[in-house]
Amino acid sequence: MTTAASPGSPAPIVRRFVPKDFNPAQWEQVEPLYKAFLDRAIASPDELRQWLLDLSELDAAVDEAMTRAHNDHCCHTDDAAIEKAYMHFVQAIQPKLKPLGFELQKKFAASPHRAGLKEPKLALLGKRWQADIDLFRPDNIPLQTRVTEVSTDYGKVMGAMIVDFRGKSYTLQQLARFLEETDRPTRQEAWTLATNRRLEARSSIDELFDKLLDLRQQIAANAGLGDYRDYIWRSMKRFDYTPTQCLQFADAIAELCVPLVAKLDAQRREQMKLDRLRPWDLSVDPRGRPPLRPFSPDGIDDFVAKTTKVFRRVSPELGEQFAGLRQGENLDLQSRKGKRPGGYQSSLEESRQPFIFMNAAGLNGDVDTLLHEGGHAFHFIAACSEPILELRSAPLEFCEVASMSMELFGADHLDEFYTPAEAARARKQHLEGIIRFFPWMATIDSFQHWLYAGQPRSARDAAPADRHAARTRQWLAILDRFTSRETDWTDFADARAAMWQRQLHLFNYPFYYIEYGIAQLGALQLWVRYRKDPKGVLADYRKALAMGGTRSLPELFAAAGIRFDFSLDTLAPLIAAIQEELAALDKQGA
């Protein structure tokens, strides 16, 4: 099987089963190889294990081709040829692969030789595959293809959003720089331009979301389930917690974090000497200091070089791994026209390389984003030696521990970007941002619970205008529950009502948001320990990352030396630790 070469650099691809000239974009080449696995006789546990290894080799080759096509499209949503190549996989390869994958999972599940596979990780694999078997319905394949098509349309709409500001064109990510300027009219003008540009697409985005809701509810119904929440819980293999626990987590956030955010907002208003905060007053430094500018918008090489130094100070080996990504051209970081918003790390499974995508515009938040995605990359590199593809990736709740922890570890070394005083400001922004994040996470997650499990059938089946009105009312009710009342949205009620449309996860990754909240609690537990024992905590962190998906979620948390729990009992002392650190930073003048 393929093995990694030097840390972070592209590994030579070694194939033992897949032909060297294999083209995953040609179905006539793909189908015979997968059918050969269905036909292969298996006479012993060792032969079943080899069957899994060979299948992983083929899956990795196909998966990497699809991932590269997806990455290309995210980077160039306005390129028709790239879109065609990506949609070929979506429309002509993936739908045909799904029934074959179902048959292969059934073959493994039914094998009498499974009992001879004693590794616990293979028992976990069987449990996960059984969940897929239980959910699979042929009628859902075209619906899932259509979901991908519609969510791709959303990316194109968002990627096309450009505005002219003072004689120059900007993406909305680039325009966000001006929200940190100390001149209030500049902030208001930039904020209003971006907001109005989003509102121009509000109706079309509503229509896209209607399509996604209907498709997803039909997928759940085809699987014999009452709602899409139940479907997604099973498909995401959430064996270790329930929707009720998520809603209880939201209750804890409402009790503990929302009042703290109101306090922070009141403090901001007083420091800015304003009668009321407006939406364009929320990103500027409240003491009137110039915005933190870690690098120029065109200085991506400088951005990467300084981030590499941060990682090297956390761990020399991690720094070398990150440097290898640049060498392998596995970074696309700069915001530009035609590029999908957001940021992510994706895994190139055959070459065993991470790829990082983001929209950097020279903001302080860009540093946090690259540290975050770097944590994901280190996770993949640590676990990619696992030969069975399905066991390389941990549950998402722990994947986000890897990334959020790296933000906190790296925050100790922000002097690579800033003066000591500026670095203290950046750390304060980050920690305040965590407190503010929890209510936003609860808002998005609670909204999804309503969309897919709480929304009355009459609302789902209503005429579009009534449907949108009901959705807006519920969104605003949830937003009110988790939002400080310090900000005045007069004249911008429509913008507030449409804020949810900016959240990519709602369109592309339904119910993928609670993971950030659960993981943030894990990362904060590591951070509390890290302040006292950085070497020991980093060792635990990397040991847990190397387990990939071979352990359950509670086991992965335990391996990192933290609790898998998201109750008020866990949240409260961590928020107290953040407040303690913020008080110390305030004394430093941050």
N, C-alpha and C positions, 0 to 999 in steps of 0.2 A: 504493500500500500504506500501511498504518498507520505512522505515525512517532511517536516519543516526544515529549511536550510538555516542560514544565519537568522537571528531574531529579527522579525519584521520584514525580511527580504523575501522576494518571490521564491517559492520552492520548485524544484523540478518536478514535473508531473510524471509519475510512474504508473502505468496501467498494466494490470495483469489479466483482466477480463475484457475490458472495453477496448475495441480496436483503436489504434493510434490515430487513424484518419476519421474517426467517428464525428458526425455532425449532428448535434442535438436539435438543430432546427429542421431536420428532415425526418418526417414521421416514418418514412419507409426504412430508415436506419434505426430509429428508436424502437419501434414496435417489436421487431424480431428479438431484440436483446431482452426486452422485458418478458416476452412470451417464453423465452428459453428458461426463465426462472420458474414459470408456472409448470413447465414440462420436466424440469430437472427432478430426477429421483433422489430421495434423501433417505439413507439407510442407517444413519447413526446420529447421535448428538454432534459429533465432530463435523459431519457433513452439513448439518443444519447450521452450525456456527459459520462454516465456510460459505454457505448460501447467503447468510446475512452480510458477510464481509464483501462478497462479490456484488451483491445488490447495492451496498453502500457505495462501492466504486462507481457503479452506473448512475445511481442517484446523484452523486456529487458532480459528475460530468454534466448531467442535464440541469441540475440546480444552478450551477455556476453560469451556464449559458443564459438561463432565464434571468438570473440576478444581474448579469452584465447588461442585458437588454433593458431591464427595469432601471438600472442606474443611469444608463445613457439617456433614457427618456426623461427621467427626473432632471437631468442636467440640461436637456435641450427639448423642452416641451413644444417648441415652435419649429422643430425639424421634422418634416413629413416623412422622410425616409427612415429616421430613427423610430418615429412612432409606429410606422408600418412594421418594422422588424420586431418591436416589442409586442404589438398587438397580434402578430403572427403566433408568438408563444401563447398569448392569452387565449386566442380563439382557435388555433389549430393544433396546439400541442397539449396544453394543460387539460382541456376537456377530455381528450382521448386517454391521457395518462391516469385520470382519476379512477375509472373502473378497473384498470389493470392494477393500480395500487391497492384497491379494495380486495381484489382476488389474491394478491400476494400477501396481504395482511391476514386474510382468512387461511391461506396455506400455512403460514407460520403458526397461527392460533390453533389450527387443527392437528398440527404435527404431533404424533405420539412421542417424538424425541425431545419435545420441549422439557419434559421432566428431567432429562439428563443434562440440561443446561443449568448448572448450579449457581452461576453468578447472580447476585441480587439485581444487578443492573439489567439483566435480561428479563427477569421477572417484571421489573418496572416497565421495560419496553413492551412486554406483552400486555400489561394493564393499559398503557397508553394506546396501543394499537386496537385493543378491544373496544375502547371508547370510540375510535374512528369507525370500526366495523358496525357498532350499534347505531351510529348516526348516518351511515352512508345510504343515500338514495339516488338512483340514476337520474330521476327527474330533477334533482338539484344541480346537476352539472351545468346545464345551460343557464340556470339562474345565477350560479356563482360566477360564471363567465360574464354575465351581464352586470353583476355587481362591480367587477373589476373594470369594465368598460365605463360605467357611470362614475366611479371614483376617479378614474383617469381623466374624465371630462372635468371634474372638479379641480384637479391639479392644473389643467390647462387654463381654466378660468382664472385661478389665482396667480399662475405664473405670468399671465398676460397683463397684470395690473401695473401700469407705469403712470407716473404723474410728472408734469412739468412744474418745477419749483424754482422761481427766480432765475429763469433762463436756462435751466438744465433739467434733463430727464433723470428720474430716479425710480428704482423699484421701491416698493413700500418698506422693505427691509432696510434699504439704504436711507430712506427718508427718516427712519426712526432716529438717526443721529441727531436730528434737529430738535427732537423732543427733550434732549438733555441740555440744550442751550439755555443760558441764563436770561436771554432776552425773551420776555413772555410773549410779545406779538409774534416773534419767529416761531415759537412753539405752537401757538394757536393756529397760525397759518398752515404749518406742516401737518398738524393733527387733523385739521379740518379737511385739507386736501386728501389725506389718506382715507379718512372716514367717508367722505363723499364718493371716493372712487370705489370703495367696498360696497357702499349702498347702491351704486349703479348696477351692481350684479346681484343684488339681494333677491330679486324675484327669480332669476335663473338658478341661483343656488338653492332657493327653496324648492324649486321644481326637481332639481337633481336629488335633493334629500328625500323628497316624497317618493321618488323612484326607489331609492335605496331602502327606505323603510318598508315599502310594499314587497320588494324582492326578499328582504331578510325575513319578514314575517311569513312569507310563503315557503321559504326554505325550512323554517321551523315547523310549519304545519305539515309539510311533506314528510318530515322526520317523525311525525306523530306527537309533537310537543305543543304545549299550549302557547308558548311565546318564545321569542328569539333570545331572551335572556337565558332561559333554560338550555336552549341549543348552544349558545356560546359558552356557557359554563362547562358543558360536557366537551365541546370541541376544543376548548383551551385547557382541558384536563385540570380543572380547578378542583382537585380532590381534597384539598386541605383547608378550605374555608367556604363560607356560604354567602349568598346575597344579603342575608340578614346581618351578618357580621360587618359587611361593607356599610350598610346603612347605620349601624351602631357606631362605626368609625366616624361617619359624617356627624352624628350626634355629638361625639366627643370633640370634634373640631369646632362645631358651632358653640359649644360650651366654653372651650378653652382658647381657641385661636381667634375667633371673630372679635371678641372684645379687645384682644391685643392689637389686632389690625386697626381697629377704631382708635385706639390710643396712639399708635404710630402715625396715623393720618392726622389726628388732632395736633400732635407734636410737629408734624410737617407744616401744617397750616400756620401754627404760631411762629415757627422759625422763619417762614416765608413772609410773615406779617400780612396775611391775606384774611379777608372776611370769610372767604369760602374757597375751597379747592375746586378747580375745574379739571376735566380729564387730561388736559395738556400740562398739568402741574405735577404729575405723579412720577416722572422719571428724572427731573432735574435735581441737582443737588440742592437741598433745602436751605443751605447756608450761603448759597450764591456763589460757590466756587466753580471754576471752569469744569466742564464735563471730563470724566476720565476717558482718555483716548489711548488705549494700549498699543495701537498701530494705526497707520494710515489706511484708508479704504483700499488703496492699491498695493499696500505693503504686505502681501500674503507671505512672501518668503521670510520677512522679518517676524511675522506672526508665528509661523511654523518654527523658526529657529528659537524664539524665546519660549515657546511652549515646550519644545524639546528640552531646553535647559531646566524648566520646571520639573518635567518628568524625571530627568536625570538626578535632580536633587531629592525627589521622593525615593527613587530607586535607579541606580545606574543601568540596570538591565532593562527596566521599562523604558528608560530614555532611548536606549539603543533600538528597542523594538519600534518605538514611534518614529525614530529617524529612518528606519527601514521602510516605512510606509511612503515617505516622500521619494525614496529611491525607486520604489516599485510603482510610482504614479498612482497610488491608491488614495489620493486626497483630491477632492473638488470642493473648495471652501468658499470661494468668492461669490457674493451676490451679483446677479446680472439679469438682464432682460431674458425672458424665456425659460428661466430656471424655476422649478417648483419651490415654493417656500418650505421652511423647516430645516431640520437636520436629522441625520440618522447614521448608524453604522450598519453596513450589511456584510454578510460573510460570503466570500468566494470559496466554496467548499472543496473544489478539486485542487486548486493551487494553494488552498489553506491560507488565504490572505484576507484581512479585513479591509473594507473600503469605507471611507468617511465622507459624508456629504453634508454641507451646511451652507448658510448664506451669510458669510461674514461681511460686515460693513464698517469695521473699526470701532465697535462698541465694547464696553466692558463686559457685557453679557456674552459676547463672542468668545471670550476667554473661558468662561464657565462652560459654554457649549462644547468647545474643543476638548477641555479637560473631561467632560462628561462622555463624549463619544470616544475619546481615547481610552477611558475605562472599559467601554464595551469592546474596543479593539484588543485590549490586554486580556480580557476574558476569553475572547475567541482564540487568541494565540495560545493561552494557557491550556485550553481544552481541545485544541484541534488535533492532537495526537490520538484521540479516541478513534478507533478504526470504524466504529459503527456510527454512521452519519446521524441517525435519529437520537443518539445519546450524547452528542457534542453540546447541544444547546440546553442550558438550564431553563427552568420556568422563568417567565418574564419578570416575576416579582423579585427573583434573585439577580437576573441580568441587570436590573436597574440599581440594585445594591452596588454592583461592580462600578457602575458609572457615577452614581451620586457620591459614593465614597471618595472617588478620585477627585471630584470637585473640592471636597473638604480637605483631603490630603494636600492637594496642590495649592490651596489657598494660603498655606504657610510660606509660599515661595513667590508671591506675586510681585516681589521687588525686582524680578526679572523684567517686568513691564513698567513698574512705577517707582517713584520715590517712596521711602518708608511711610510718609504721611498718606500718600495716595494709595499705597497698598493696604493701609489700615481702613481707608474709606471703602476700598473694593471689598474687603472682608466683611465690613459692616453691611454693605449692600447685599452681599450674598446671604448672610445670616438673616437679615430682615426679609429677604426674598423667600427664604424657606418658610418663615412664619406666614407670609402672605400666600405662599403656594398652597398650603393645606386647605384654606377655604375655597380657592379656585378649583383644586382637585375635587373637593367634595361637591362643588357646584356641577362640574362636568359629569362626575359619576352619578350623582343623584338625578340629573337630567336624563341620562341614559337609562336608568332604572325606570323612570316614568315613560320614556319613549317606547321601550320594548316590553315592559311588563305592567306598567301602571296606567297607561293611556286607555281610556274606555274605547271599546270597539266603535261606538258611535262617532267618536272624534276621529278615529282612523279612517272611517268610511265617509266622512263628511265631504262636502264640496271643498275644493282647494282653498278658497278664501277663508271658510270657516275652520278648516283644518289648521291653516297657518295662524289664525287668530288664537285658537286653543293652545297651540304650541307656544306661541309668544307669551300668553298669559302664564302658562306653567313655567316657562323659562324665567320670566321676571319674578315669579313667586319664589323660585329656588334661589335666584340671584340675590333677591332681597334678604333671604335667610342667612346667606353667607358673606354679605358685603357690608362694609362700613358705610354709614350714612353721611360721611364727611364730604364726599365729592358731589358737586352740584352738576347735574346733567341737563339743566334747562336748555331748551332749543335743540337738544340732541337725544330725545327719547328714542327715535328710530335707531340710532346707532347703538344705544344700550340694548335695545330689544333684539338686535341682530348680532350681538357680540359672539354668540355661539358659533356663527358661521366661520369664524377665523380658526376654530379648533380642528386641525387636520384629523385628529383621531376620530372624531364623530363621523367622518366620511369614510376614511380608509381603514380604520382599526377599531371597530365598535367594541366597547367595553374595555379597550386597552387604555386605561387611565388610572384606575385604582392601584395598579402596579406601582406607579410612581409614589403614591402615598405610603403604601406598605414598605416599599424599598427605602424611602426617605427615613423611615423609623429605623430600619436596619443600618443605613449609612450613618445616622446620628449616633447610634449605639457604638459603632466602630470609631467614630470621631471622638466621642467622650473618652474611650480607652486610648485612642491614638495620642491624645495630648499628654498622656502619662507614659506610654510605652510604644513609641512609633515602630520600632523594629519588630517587636512581638506581634503587634496588630497587623503590620504589613505581611508578616509571615502567615498568620491565620487567614488573612484576606486572599493571598495568592494560593494557599492550599485549597481553599474553598473554590476559587475560580477554576482550578485545574480539574475539579470533579465534573465540570460541565453539567450534563443532564443525567448523570449516572446515579443521582441520589434524589430523594424527595425534597420538597421545599423546606419542611422543618429540619431535615438532616443537613441541608446546605447552610441554613442559618446557624445551626449548632456548630458546624465545622468552622464557621467564621467567628465563633465565640459570641453570638448574639441570639436574641430571642425572636422567634416567629410569633409575634403578637401585635395587634394594632388596636388595643383597647386604651381607654383613658389612663389606665395604670402605667402603660408604657409611654404614652404620649406626654403626660404631664412632666416627668422629670427631665425629659429631653428638651422640652420647650423651656424649662427652668434653666437648663445648662446654656441654651442659646441666649437667654436674657442676661445671664451672668457674664457671658463673653461680650455681649453688646454693651453692658455697663462698663466693662474694662476698656473697650474701644472708645467709648464716649469720653472717658478720662484722658485718653490719648489725643482727643480732639478730632476723632474720626466723624 
